[in-house]
Amino acid sequence: MPQPRASKEPTLSRSRSRDAVHSLDRLNAATAEAAEEALLACCGSRRWARLIAAHRPYPDREALLAAGDEASYDLTPDDLDEALADEAMVGHPLPAADSLGTLAAHTALRAAHAEYERQFGHAFVICLDGLNPDEMLDRLLTGIRTRLGNEHETERSNAAEELRRIARGRLARLTREQPVCRESCGSGPPDRPYVPL
């Protein structure tokens, strides 16, 4: 009777950690150009990406996240414009419209987003980390309606803070442990589920 073949796929046991590569190590070892390109997927400001890349190596994820926060706080108005323009270019899907109520909410959100862009001159950004998919649409609608009432400078500050939070989440996902790929496994940018339209 033939013996079952041993699987060559990594398992989810303790031995998995031996088959994992810490992405922070890859970021630290990357060329400046490659690191900046990866970091641009976290925040669309070239200066932000250059600052983070220039201060490598990072001893741990917390140091990287702190550097990302500091670079975010140091964004100039032009840097913020560049990052906001990048968010608008990405185009993110809305949560699924699986009912008439959700479809109506999508319509309201599109109208509010168009008004937001007209009023403030950039895409609406909000960090949705930690929310369940069924909470996202409510948070988007509440956030955009509330922030439409802000003065221009107040909203620029809000957008900058949301971008900082978004970049922080993306940095965390960029540097999480990932299984080693035996074949090409698509190493695209970290997910960007934040800007609704």
C-alpha positions as CSV (number, residue, x, y, z in Angstrom):
1,M,0.0,0.0,0.0
2,P,1.5,3.4,-1.0
3,Q,2.5,5.8,1.7
4,P,0.8,9.2,1.7
5,R,3.0,12.0,0.4
6,A,4.4,14.5,2.8
7,S,3.0,17.9,2.1
8,K,5.5,20.6,1.0
9,E,3.1,23.4,2.0
10,P,3.9,25.2,5.2
11,T,1.6,24.2,8.1
12,L,-0.1,26.4,10.6
13,S,1.8,24.8,13.5
14,R,4.7,26.3,15.5
15,S,7.0,25.3,12.6
16,R,5.3,27.9,10.5
17,S,7.4,30.6,12.1
18,R,10.5,29.0,10.6
19,D,8.9,29.3,7.1
20,A,8.0,32.9,7.6
21,V,10.0,35.9,6.6
22,H,9.6,39.1,8.5
23,S,8.8,41.8,6.1
24,L,10.5,44.4,8.2
25,D,13.7,42.6,7.5
26,R,13.0,42.8,3.8
27,L,12.2,46.5,4.1
28,N,15.4,47.1,6.0
29,A,17.5,45.2,3.4
30,A,15.8,46.7,0.3
31,T,17.5,49.3,-1.8
32,A,16.4,52.9,-1.1
33,E,14.5,53.0,-4.3
34,A,12.6,49.7,-3.6
35,A,11.9,50.7,0.0
36,E,10.5,54.1,-1.2
37,E,8.3,52.4,-3.7
38,A,6.9,50.0,-1.1
39,L,6.4,52.9,1.3
40,L,4.5,54.9,-1.3
41,A,1.8,52.2,-1.1
42,C,1.3,53.3,2.5
43,C,1.3,57.1,2.0
44,G,1.4,58.8,-1.4
45,S,3.8,61.6,-0.3
46,R,7.3,61.0,-1.8
47,R,8.9,63.0,0.9
48,W,7.2,60.8,3.6
49,A,8.4,57.7,1.8
50,R,12.0,59.1,1.5
51,L,12.1,60.0,5.2
52,I,11.0,56.5,6.3
53,A,13.4,54.8,3.9
54,A,16.3,57.1,4.9
55,H,16.1,56.1,8.6
56,R,16.4,52.4,8.1
57,P,17.2,49.9,9.5
58,Y,14.4,49.8,12.1
59,P,14.9,47.4,15.0
60,D,11.2,46.5,15.3
61,R,7.8,47.3,13.9
62,E,7.1,49.8,16.7
63,A,10.1,51.9,15.7
64,L,8.9,51.9,12.1
65,L,5.4,52.9,13.1
66,A,6.8,55.7,15.3
67,A,8.9,56.9,12.4
68,G,5.8,56.8,10.2
69,D,3.8,58.9,12.7
70,E,6.6,61.4,13.0
71,A,6.9,61.7,9.2
72,S,3.1,62.1,9.0
73,Y,3.2,65.0,11.5
74,D,5.9,66.7,9.4
75,L,3.9,66.7,6.2
76,T,4.0,70.1,4.5
77,P,0.9,71.4,2.8
78,D,2.4,70.3,-0.6
79,D,3.2,66.8,0.9
80,L,-0.4,66.5,2.1
81,D,-1.8,67.6,-1.3
82,E,0.4,64.9,-3.0
83,A,-0.8,62.2,-0.5
84,L,-4.4,63.2,-0.9
85,A,-4.1,63.2,-4.7
86,D,-2.7,59.7,-4.5
87,E,-5.7,58.6,-2.4
88,A,-8.1,60.0,-5.0
89,M,-6.2,58.1,-7.8
90,V,-6.4,54.7,-6.1
91,G,-10.2,54.4,-6.2
92,H,-11.5,52.1,-3.5
93,P,-14.7,50.1,-3.7
94,L,-17.6,50.7,-1.4
95,P,-18.9,48.0,0.9
96,A,-21.3,45.7,-0.9
97,A,-24.7,47.0,-1.7
98,D,-26.8,44.0,-0.8
99,S,-30.1,45.7,0.0
100,L,-32.1,48.7,-1.0
101,G,-31.1,50.5,2.2
102,T,-27.4,50.0,1.4
103,L,-27.9,51.1,-2.2
104,A,-29.5,54.3,-1.0
105,A,-26.6,54.8,1.4
106,H,-24.2,54.4,-1.5
107,T,-26.1,57.0,-3.4
108,A,-26.0,59.4,-0.4
109,L,-22.3,58.7,0.1
110,R,-21.5,59.4,-3.6
111,A,-23.4,62.7,-3.4
112,A,-21.7,63.7,-0.1
113,H,-18.3,62.8,-1.5
114,A,-18.8,64.9,-4.6
115,E,-19.8,67.8,-2.3
116,Y,-16.8,67.2,-0.1
117,E,-14.4,67.3,-3.1
118,R,-16.1,70.5,-4.4
119,Q,-15.9,72.1,-0.9
120,F,-12.4,71.0,0.1
121,G,-10.7,70.2,-3.2
122,H,-9.5,66.7,-2.4
123,A,-10.8,63.2,-1.7
124,F,-12.5,62.4,1.6
125,V,-10.2,60.1,3.6
126,I,-11.1,58.1,6.7
127,C,-9.4,55.2,8.4
128,L,-11.6,52.2,8.8
129,D,-9.1,49.9,10.5
130,G,-10.7,47.6,13.1
131,L,-14.3,48.0,11.7
132,N,-16.4,45.1,10.6
133,P,-17.6,45.4,7.0
134,D,-21.2,46.1,8.1
135,E,-20.0,49.1,10.2
136,M,-17.9,50.7,7.4
137,L,-20.7,52.3,5.5
138,D,-22.2,53.9,8.6
139,R,-18.8,55.2,9.6
140,L,-18.2,56.6,6.1
141,L,-21.6,58.4,6.0
142,T,-21.3,59.7,9.5
143,G,-17.7,60.9,9.0
144,I,-18.3,62.7,5.7
145,R,-21.5,64.3,6.9
146,T,-19.9,65.6,10.1
147,R,-16.7,66.8,8.4
148,L,-18.6,68.6,5.6
149,G,-19.5,71.2,8.3
150,N,-15.8,71.9,9.1
151,E,-13.9,75.0,8.1
152,H,-11.2,74.5,5.5
153,E,-8.2,74.5,7.8
154,T,-9.9,72.3,10.4
155,E,-10.7,69.8,7.7
156,R,-7.1,69.9,6.4
157,S,-6.0,68.9,9.9
158,N,-8.6,66.1,10.0
159,A,-7.5,64.8,6.7
160,A,-3.9,64.8,7.7
161,E,-4.7,62.9,10.9
162,E,-6.8,60.3,9.0
163,L,-3.9,59.9,6.5
164,R,-1.5,59.3,9.4
165,R,-3.8,56.6,10.8
166,I,-4.2,55.1,7.4
167,A,-0.4,55.1,6.8
168,R,0.1,53.5,10.2
169,G,-2.2,50.6,9.4
170,R,-0.7,50.1,6.0
171,L,2.8,50.1,7.5
172,A,1.7,47.5,10.0
173,R,0.3,45.3,7.2
174,L,3.4,45.9,5.0
175,T,5.6,44.6,7.7
176,R,3.6,41.6,9.0
177,E,5.1,38.2,8.8
178,Q,4.3,36.4,5.6
179,P,4.8,32.9,4.5
180,V,7.8,32.4,2.1
181,C,6.4,31.9,-1.4
182,R,7.9,28.9,-3.3
183,E,6.5,30.3,-6.5
184,S,5.5,33.8,-7.5
185,C,2.7,34.8,-5.2
186,G,1.9,38.3,-5.9
187,S,3.6,40.7,-3.6
188,G,1.5,43.8,-4.4
189,P,1.1,46.8,-2.1
190,P,-0.6,46.5,1.3
191,D,-4.4,46.7,1.1
192,R,-5.8,50.2,0.9
193,P,-9.5,50.0,2.0
194,Y,-9.9,53.5,3.2
195,V,-11.1,56.0,0.6
196,P,-14.7,55.3,-0.4
197,L,-14.8,56.5,-4.0
